[in-house]
Amino acid sequence: MSAVAEIMSRGLLTIDGGTRLTVAAQRMSERHVGAVLVVEGDALRGILTERDVLRAVAAGSVEQATVGEWMTPNPETIEASESTGHAAALMIHGGFRHLPVVEDDRLAGIVSIRDLIRFSLDDESPRGV
């Protein structure tokens, strides 16, 4: 089984918790990503996902809301050296689609369920050949 480091995205989209939710949603849309990592300096404080934005919209709290109000604080993380299978198990059991990756206690990347599926499909040999 491969390590998370082999498939994670390193081009991270990060944001401060005090940023307006609408700004975060715009940046996520521009980058075509479903999550943004909320940092304070080098420290990971939370993750804001499409689901979090949807909850804010449903509550009617978008215009003045900040990322810090709607993010998931202290998200689960995984070490870059861990297996992709372990990442998949964490996401399935935790019910989330994005997992921040750390290396030597520093934020190093993010892996999504889409990354894991793409890796799994690339790893399979063609059928009937």
N, C-alpha and C positions, 0 to 999 in steps of 0.2 A: 504494500500500500504506500502511496506517495505522501509526502509531507505537505502541510498547508502552505508553506513558503513557496512551493512550486506553482500554486494556482492563485494565490491571493493577489489582489490589486494593491499596488504600492502608491499610486497616484491618488492620495487621499484628499477628500473634500472635508475640511474641518471648519468649525465655526465656534464663536463664543456664545455662551448661554444667554447673554444679554441682547443678542441680535433679534430683531423682529422676526416672527414666524414667517411672514410673507416674503421677507428677503431670503430666508433659508429655503423656502419652497421654490423660489425663483432660481436660486443657485443649483438646487437639486435637478430642476427641470432643464436648465442649461447644460448640465453635465450628464444628463440622462442616467441618473443614479437614484436608487430608492432609499438611500440613507446618507446622513451626514454625521460625522463624529463631532461631538461637543467637547472642546478642550479648554483647559485653563493653563496657559503656559504649555508645558510638555505633558501635562497630566490629563488623562481621559476622564471626563466627568459624566458623560452620557452619550446617548445615541438618539437621533431624531429620525424617524422613519416615515414613510408614506402613511402608515397606519396612524402614527401620532398626529400628523397633519390632518388626516381625515377625522379623527376624534375632535380636534379643535374646531374644524369646520362644522361638524354636527352639533357642537356646543354653542356655536355662534360666537366663538371667541378668537377670531382671526386677526382683525384689524390692529388691535393694540397688543396682542399676545407676543410673548417672547419665547425663544427656543427653550430656555430654562424651565418655563412653566409647563411645557408639553413633552419634553424629552423623556426618555427612559433613563433614569439615573443609574450610575454604576452598572453598566451592562456586563454580562458574561463576556469573557475573553478567552482566547485560546493561544497557546504558544505556537510560533511558526514551525517548530520542529514536530508538533503533534501530527497525527495521521489525518488524512482527509475523511476517513471513516469516523474518527472521533468527532471531527467538526460536524459532520452530518448528524451524528447521534445527538450532539448538544442542541443543534437547531431543531431537530424533529421533536425531541422531548421538551425543549423550552418553548416551542411554538413561535420561533422567530426566523427571519430569513436573512439576517445580516449578522456577522460575528467579527468584532474587532480582533486583530491579530497583534500579539506583542512578541518582541525579541529582546532579551536582556532587560526586562521590565520597562521597555519603551514601546510606544505605539509604532507598529511597523507596516500595518496594512489592514485590509478588510477582506473577508471572504463572504460570498453570497451563496444562497442555495442554487442560483443559476450557474455560478462558477463550478460548484460541485457536480451539477447535472451535466454541464458541458464536458468536464473532465471525465466523468463516468462514460459518456457517450463516445468520446475520443478514444477511451481506453478499450472499448469493445471492438472486436474484429467484426468485419461485415458478415452478415448471415448469408448462407447459401452460396458462398464463393469458394 
